[in-house]
């Protein structure tokens, strides 16, 4: 059974920063370091939006970002501890959403489908 647990959300003023974490359970079915991983978000009344992904192209670590967060968010990981991170800077009210980590099933550079997703952590950007 794969379990993804997010933390680090909260209330922050516009222009502020937050760092989200996602801890993955270790199991024979899920070797965290092997897989590309993503962050996604869902605002109230809206669909799931992909935010960022991290993986490899060949042996080269690679990350990808949605245009809406490019230059403000950074995705990174600690494979030894099975933790995925999302550093969010210069937050805007439109970043308000429930943020989850997820494992993409294909095309991890801009994924649409995920086979595992955590429960999420709420980020609210408001003055």
N, C-alpha and C positions, 0 to 999 in steps of 0.2 A: 504494500500500500504506500503510495506516495503522498506525503503531506507537506504542504507549503504554508508557512505561517509568517505573515507580515507584521511589522511594527514600525513606529516612528512617525506616524501621522499626528496631526494636531491642527490647531488654529494659528495662523500666521498672518501678519499684515502684508499688504502688497509690497513687493520688493524684498521680502524676507527669504529665508532659506530653510529647508528641511532635508533631512537625510533618512530615507526609508531603507529598511532591511527586510530580507526575506530568507528565512531559514528553511532549508530542505531536509526532510528526513532521509536518512541513509537506509537503503534497502537493496536487495539483490536486483530489483527491477529498475533501479534508478541510480546510476552512477552520475552524480551531479556534474562532475567536471567534463563529462563527455558531451553533454547536450548544450545546445544553444538555449538561452533563457530570455524571457521578455518581461517587461512591465506593461500593463494595460490599465486603463482607467474607465470609469463609468460615472458620468454626471447624472443627477436626478432627471428622469424623463428622457434620457438619451441612450444610445446604443454603446456597445463596447468599443473603445478607441485604443488602438495600439499606440504605445508611447516610445518604447526603445527596446532594442535587442542586443545581446552580446553573444558571440560565438567565434568560430574560426573559419577562415577561408584558406584551405590548405593548412599550414601550420601557423598562419598569421592571425593573432587575435584581432577581432574586428567588432565594431559596434555600429549600430544604425539608429537613427532617430526620426520621429515624425517631425515634419516641418514646423509644427506649432511649438515644439520644445527645443529645437536645435539651437545650440549655443547657450542654452540655459540649464539643461539637465545633462547629467553624466551617469552612465550605467557602468558598473564594475562589479567584480566578484572576487570572493576568497574561496577558492576551490578546496583548500585544506580544511575549512570550517563549514563548507556547504552553505555559504551565505551569498546572496545576491543583494546589491545595493543600488539605490537611485539617489544621487545628490541633486537636489533641486534648488536652483538659485534664481533670483529675480522673479519670484512667484507673482502670478497675476490672478485676479479674481476668476478668470476663465479656466484656471487650473484646478479649481475646486471640484473634487470627485472622490470616489472610492478607488484607491489604487491597489492593484493586485499583481502578484508575480504569476507567471504562467509559462508552461512549456509549449512552444509552437510545434505544430505537427509537420509543417513544411514551409519552405520559402521564409526562413526565419528573418531575413533582412527586411521584410515587410509582411509579417504574417497576418492571416485572417482567422486561422483556426488553432485551437489549443486543446491538448488532451488533459492537462492538469492545470488547475488554477486555485490559488488560495482564497481565503475569505475576504481579505482586503483590509486596508487601514484607511481611515477617512482623512482627507486633507481639505481644509477649509481656508481659503484666502480671503480675508475681509478686514476692513478697517473698523 
